Amino acid sequence: MGKSETSSTPGAGLGVYPRTIEAIPPVAASSERRFFKKALSALRIFAINFLIFAVLAELASVIYINVTKWPGSKPSYHVGYNDFSADINAAFGAWHRPNGHFVHKSGCYSVEYDTNSYGARDVERSVHSSAPRVIALGDSMIEGVGQPVDKRLTNILERDTGREYLNFASSSFGPLQYDLMYKTMASKFDHDLVLVGVVPDNDFHDMDFAYRKEHGRSGEYRPFYADDLSVFYSGHFDPNAGEGFWDHVEAFLRAYLASYHVGLFVNSRLYWWKLSPYSGYHDYNSVDIARLEKSLDDIKATADEHGAKVAVVLIPHAIDFQRVHKTGTNPLGPLVEKWGAEHGVAVKDLLPEMDAASGGDFLAYSLCDGHWSERGSTTVAQILEPWIQQIYANKPVQNPDVKAPAKSEGKSTTKN
């Protein structure tokens, strides 16, 4: 018998195999997974609660702004805000987009604005004309914020007098921008009179870089006067301003969310709450006057080059009426009238005649946001029409005697 052979692999014939060793997850990895699961759950709960809160806040805002005498803006449900106005002009900053359209809703009006091919909120005008024409410069008061075109001042004047009133005013403008607008754009249109609406309530602050910087508005592309009355610009010019991603997000929020407008209103209230009551007719300083005179001097110089006359209108706000009633004084009106007499510029201070015509109810001149109501525009037109006729007739312009305002108190409207 032969010798038996043994296997070289021990135990192979007995069906014994090497033990499989299972990988056991480390304690740290398991803890990390549990942490992420908890964080994700917490985030999901937070998102759900935030969504519920946002929906409730929006519903509450919609109800509130529609059942109360809401003085702020409202959703238009039409995306187009940044298509209407942006810092798009290299000379004076903010301006309307050409052929623009904007639906403006607030607690007391709903108005649609349209611009012509050069960005003015006006009908299309020819550059050349042999007929008497007036260039109107100013801010939102002259632009006619809150009023349909047929109810605003320049349209009433055009209808009543038969003269064209080319409206080159815009919200957020100040006297320096009136000057630059006139010099670079409006003066190209044939005209024989320039009507400048000055709003002391905010025009002095609109030319004050330090004031706007203090209140968080120095990043805008905007012209200002330096200490030597030379012109400098804040911010940086962007010809595509208003077309960025966040601009479109803001336009959407403004168009559709009532809660967004409530937030804007609260922020505005907090802004004005921090300030002392201000009347441009009383609380100006020598620097304010120097800047105003510089802008009007430059407008006069440009008008002289075009053979046109200049007429300046001082436009009061509710707080200006209140302060005059309280103090019995009006220091700004005579000061600007004196400047006008020295420079051959007709000046009309609306405050005395508007106050005399108000019957003590000067608040009726304003909408809920401080801009002129239909009564305000109509009253101002009635005051200005004979005055402008005197200017065209080359007659000496005299301010009529009006009775001193009786002292009274009234609640101020918000500022433009």
ABEGO torsion letter per residue (X at the ends): XBBBBBBABBGAAAGBBBBBBBBBBBAAAAAAAAAAAAAAAAAAAAAAAAAAAAAAAAAAAAAAAAABBBABBBBAGBBAAAAABBBABAAAEBBBBBGBBBBBBBAABBBBBBBBAAGBBBBBBBABBABBBBBBBEBAAAAGBGBBAAABAAAAAAAAAGBBBBBABBBGBBAAAAAAAAAAAAAABBBABBBBBBBAAAAAAAABAAAAAAAGAAABBBBBBBAAGBBBBBEBBBAABGABAAAAAAAAAAAABAAAAAAAAAAAAAAAAABBBBBAAAABBAAAAAAAAAAAAAAAAAAAAAGBBBBBBBBBBAAAAAAAAAAGBBAAAAAAAAAAAAAGBBBBBAAAAAAAAAGGBAAAABBAAGBBBAAAAAAAAAAAAAAAAAAAAGBBBBBBBBBBBBBBBBBBBBBX
